[in-house]
Amino acid sequence: MTRQLSFVLTFALVAMAAAKEIRIGLIGLDTSHVTAFTKIINDPKAEGPLANARVTAAFRGGSPDIPSSSGRIDKFTDTLTQQYGVKLYPTIAELCKNVDAIMLESVDGRPKVRQAIPVIDAGLPLYIDKPMAGSLADVLFIFDYAKKKGVPIFSSSSLRYGKTTQAARAGALGKIMHAETFSPASIEVRHPDLFWYGVHGCESLFTVMGPGCETVERRTTGDGKIEVIGKWKGGRTGIFREGKGYGGHAKGTLGEGEVGKYDGYAPLVVEAVRMFQTGKVPVDPQETIELFAFMEAADESKRQDGKPVKLMGIIAAARQ
């Protein structure tokens, strides 16, 4: 075989690998995200990483004790099977045998730890939608188990990928010294207060501030809304407030500007699919761990009548 022919064959094999369609499986059909994400991924006009990806199969899941799960799962399941031809499997283990990657979409955080285990055991790259789990302890277990098995995994809200938020993350405002974000924060009593919906605004906050939060203090505003103040290393401050819609403001060493807006699901979906194709995790697990510790520390501060709580102490307690 000539050197030139060998090069041509090698190039062809690389091109074939790049063109291989990634079959994506869904776990938990009780959230509108499953139909929204599938519409984006299975779009015949999809480009970039999405051009070689397709949602093909799913496991229903569902939580009978959460109305927003039990009351919607049939509708979303019907849309996926009838409109997109998604095939249902009776178990997660069977699903994993027939796909290349998983999006764990269950609206309830509590079952996600046991739903993630068979995916990690199968060695499939895994994206976990918000909330990543029902407790910080479960978040830690999932990351530790995935690391032990060498499986790429990440969790994120779509708010991480807002345009102005990403610009601030990339340094457009310099080093961020102070940031305030807001989002709705409806509470589901089986989860820590901010896990259910406040996670969106908290995700924006951590995207801008990055890791390094040291203490958390929770207050209630005059109109009864949640306010959480985080103190970061170097005298930096990040604040999350319960509010209407999504947004915020950040001040950096080079200027200040808006952050925290919602710019659709597509940027998040692209990042998930890119991870499925490359194995490269887009968000450092430690940052996501600190995000969930921030939210769990807010509950602990609430229990202590608003006293500051050390973030590392919350993480250490969860590891026990």
Beta strands, then each sheet from edge to edge (+ up, - down):
strand 1: 22-27
strand 2: 53-59
strand 3: 87-88
strand 4: 101-104
strand 5: 126-128
strand 6: 153-155
strand 7: 176-183
strand 8: 213-220
strand 9: 226-232
strand 10: 236-242
strand 11: 247-252
strand 12: 255-258
strand 13: 309-310
sheet 1: 3+ 2+ 1+ 4+ 5+ 6+
sheet 2: 12+ 11- 7+ 10+ 9- 8+ 13-
end
